[in-house]
Amino acid sequence: MTSSDHPSQETVVPDATIVESRQTALMTLVQITCELAAHHELDEILRIVTEGVCKALACERGSLFLYDASREELFTRMVTELEIEEIRHSVEEGITGWVSRCRKVANIADPTGDARWISAVDRQTGFHTRNILAAPVVSSHDDRLLGVLQVLNKAEGSFDEFDEQLICAFAAHAANALERSHLLHEAKKTHELELAIDMGRRIQQGFLPERLPEIPGYELAAWWEPAEAVSGDYYDVVSLPDGRLGFVVADVSGHGVGASLIMASTRAMLHVLVRTFSEPDQILTILTESISPDLTHGRFVTCLMATLNPRTHEVTYANAGQGPVLHFHRAESTFTALDPTGLPLGFDPREGIGAGEPFQLEPGDLLLLTTDGAVELRDASGEMFGRERLERLVIENSTLPAGELVDLLRDRIRSFHPNEHPPDDVTILVLKRKQG
């Protein structure tokens, strides 16, 4: 269990003084164990372990080296009474490196004669190392190396077998304390991340209309559900300078935090543009010119903007790659797709976004604006929900009020997918012209 230069083993029964010192050492171990249980901060654990092991083993200095797996290095910030900020070296170097690689105790009676010893610290600090005892600090859970516990200069004589057993006991308790500290730190980070994401979700929900406007002669309803805590989907209803209403549905490629940040930027630019411009093609063309420089690494945004004149019931639109977007004709129970009139935002901004052919919403007609997450999700067998299924549900339930129709579509889409959350963000916005 020890390196080859282990000192001679005791062959006599320990006298009363040795027995008493060992009892004191064991009591110190017990006290340190209790103290470690009450502390979770890394620096406190390092302090308690190094000071405690020095006291128990009656030596001059102690250090608890931590293992940096990413760099395969050992380092310590806590060395008793040693005025040096940090000691760091490769696991391929030094006596502690040997201990970490071999997972064995090293008991070195004379380090100056040991080729593994690194004397640079002594030269830097003026300290004189007479003897060394070091033990690996290993996780009891998965046998993962956590570090090396080392003590220097036994007050009287050399380190013996009892000292080896004692430092191993300290190393075991240090390992438990380090693992507990790590788990609590990770739990805290996870909790803080969850709080941050929850805050992000609430902020993003604040970007959506708090309340959909009441439009005489029309019903309006929406459903928005992110695949993760935050979403790359976005919908909005805006008032335009010429008195018309604008309806927007957009979808950033991908989902999660990155997509939500791009969507927030897109929304901000859009809200600036609708204060000055009213035509959807003009607004989306300027928007793609503005946002394209910020869309890197293959990111893009699909976006549809439609306008409604509630008095004439005319709809105009521009579509930057968004779909499916459908006009349901109540009288014939048929659909007309509002096909793309330009590339998604973030592609070649020089192309611009064209205008679609204006059309009328007749009594009972629906304007169904969705993101692709509504139709591209699959069930457990791999079958896609699909546009055909979506259209059939609308035809069969077209007499429902807009709010009830959206609720029905939401329930059918949720139940179609086997998991709790959809694999992609889902947004549906329904505008219905009332009958009679």
Buried (B, 14 or more C-beta within 10 A) or exposed (E): EBBEEBBEEEEEEEEEEBEEBBEEBBEBBEBBBEBBEEBBEBEBBBBBBBBBBBBBBBBBBBBBBBBEEEEEBBBBBBBBEBEEEEBBBEBEBBBBBBBBEEEBBBBBBBBEEBEBBBEEBBEEEEBEBBBBBBBBBBBEEEEEBBBBBBBBBBEEEBBBBBBBBBBBBBBBBBBBBBBBBBEEEEEEEEEEEEEEBEEBBEEBEEBBBEEBEEBEBBBBBBBBBBBBBBBBBBBBBBEBEEEBBBBBBBBBBBBBBBBBBBBBBBBEBBEEBBEEBBBBBBBBBBBBBBBBEEBEEEBBBBBBBBBBBBEEBBBBBBBBBBBBBBBBBBEEEEBEEBEBBBBBBBBEBEEBBBBBEEBEBBEBBBBBBBBBBBBBBBEEEEEEBBBEBBBEBBEEEBEBEBBEBBBBBBEBBBEBBEEEBBEBBBBBBBBBBEEE
